Structures are given as C-alpha cells and as structure tokens.
Amino acid sequence: MTPPSTGGPRGAGARRRSLLRPLLAGAVVLVLAFAFANLASEVLEGDTHAFDLWLLHQAQAIRAAHPWVTEVMRDLSGLGSTVSLALVTVATVGYLALALSHRSALVVAVSVVSGSLLMVLLKNTIGRLRPDAQFAALLAPGLSFPSGHASMAAIVFLTLGSLIASTRASLRERSYILGVAALFTLLVGLSRVALGVHWATDVLGGWAFGAGWAMVWLMWVRGLGRRDHHQVADRRDTGRESA
C-alpha cells in the first residue's frame, strides 16, 4: 500500500525553506568575498591609510590614558593566537572523532588547515606591512593583511559555534551559542587594533575572509547531510513500495 502523502502547506513550506537557506548562505558568502576583494583593492591603492592611521592614534591615546587596557587586550588577543586556536581545534576534532561524528571532525580539521594556508598565501600576495613599531604595544612579526588572528578566530569560533548550535532545538540556545562565537571573533579582532599591531582594515579583511571561509565549509557539510537524509528517505519509500 502506498503511504499517505506528506505534502500540503507545511510540507511545501519546509521544502521552500530547505531551498531558501542554502541560497541565502551562498549570497552571504558572495557578499563577504566581494567585501574582501574590494577592501584588498582599497588597501593596495592606499585609500584606507588615513582612516587606519587615525584609528591607530586613537588606540595609542587610549592605552596611554588607561594602562590596564593593554593587559586586557593582550589577554583577548591570546584567544586568537596560533597555539590557542590549534589546541581548540585539536581538542574539538578529537572529541568529534570519539563521538563518531567523522564528517564534522573532517570539516573542522580541513577548514582550519586550508584556511590557514590560504590566509598566508593572501598575506604574501598582498604584501602589506604592519603599522610602525611606535604604534604597537608589542612586537608582532610577519605581514599585515588580512589579520591572521581575526581570520583564524572567525574560522574556528564560527565553525565550532555553528556546529554546536546545529545540535540544539531551541532558537534561544542556538542564538546564544552563535552570539558567543561572534563575540569571541569580534574581541580578538578589536584587540589587534587596540594593541597597534594591525591596521583596522586588516581586521575587517580578516573577518570577511574567515567568516566566508567558515560558511563555505558549513554549507558543504550541510549539503552532504541533506543528501544523506534524502537517500535514507528514498530507501524507506522503496522498501514500503516493495512490501
């Protein structure tokens, strides 16, 4: 016997939402990619220098007036350091592997490693120098655009936040988890400007690149999840029809 149809307004609405979500996510990725490319172009042409320099002076003045700000910003900056993010990534991949969530473990590992490599390639291609040492509260080697701390914080925190949020049914819980992930990403980026080790546009570029890269991998794993769901549903329907 053919099972009753699951169509109707609710079914049609669910199908529309399932089609709309990847389209919206894809549109966001394109916007972030355009923002990054446009910002990189402005940086290369020197159009952002006045804005960046003004913010560096402001950050320097705040640190001079409130010495405690430097210590706080150093601690916040440490959240986006290579060591901190590597430990978080390894611990997360290990847990996901133990929990038999192999696909999620692979997504986290590949997105972080590939994002790190691409970020280094972008830095070397653009070749922007860091602000002069007179503006910095600490020494930071390497090139400047995009900010590595901002880029990798966005990739790691937003990817992990999205994966954790996807396991919760409550909208309030999902919003809180994503909000915390976004807040950590924001604080790491702001700390780099406050410490004078990055131009503000380095951080904006890092956020755009990192958020876009995280979304690309999340779209991929969710697409695989939808495909598996449809395959299971097709097998069930085939079994019912043969019965």
C-alpha positions, 0 to 999 in steps of 0.5 A: 500500500502506498503511504499517505502523502506528506505534502500540503502547506507545511510540507511545501513550506519546509521544502521552500525553506530547505531551498531558501537557506542554502541560497541565502548562505551562498549570497552571504558568502558572495557578499563577504568575498566581494567585501574582501576583494574590494577592501584588498583593492582599497588597501593596495591603492592606499585609500584606507591609510588615513582612516587606519592611521587615525584609528591607530592614534586613537588606540595609542591615546587610549592605552596611554590614558588607561594602562590596564587596557593593554593587559586586557587586550593582550589577554583577548588577543591570546584567544586568537593566537596560533597555539590557542586556536590549534589546541581548540581545534585539536581538542574539538576534532578529537572529541568529534572523532570519539563521538563518531561524528567523522564528517564534522571532525573532517570539516573542522580539521580541513577548514582550519588547515586550508584556511590557514594556508590560504590566509598566508598565501593572501598575506604574501600576495598582498604584501602589506606591512604592519603599522610602525613599531611606535604604534604597537604595544608589542612586537608582532612579526610577519605581514599585515593583511588580512589579520591572521588572528581575526581570520583564524578566530572567525574560522574556528569560533564560527565553525565550532559555534555553528556546529554546536548550535546545529545540535540544539532545538531551541532558537534561544540556545542556538542564538546564544551559542552563535552570539558567543562565537561572534563575540569571541571573533569580534574581541580578538579582532578589536584587540589587534587594533587596540594593541597597534599591531594591525591596521583596522582594515586588516581586521575587517579583511580578516573577518570577511575572509574567515567568516566566508571561509567558515560558511563555505565549509558549513554549507558543504557539510550541510549539503552532504547531510541533506543528501544523506537524509534524502537517500535514507528517505528514498530507501524507506519509500522503496522498501514500503513500495516493495512490501 
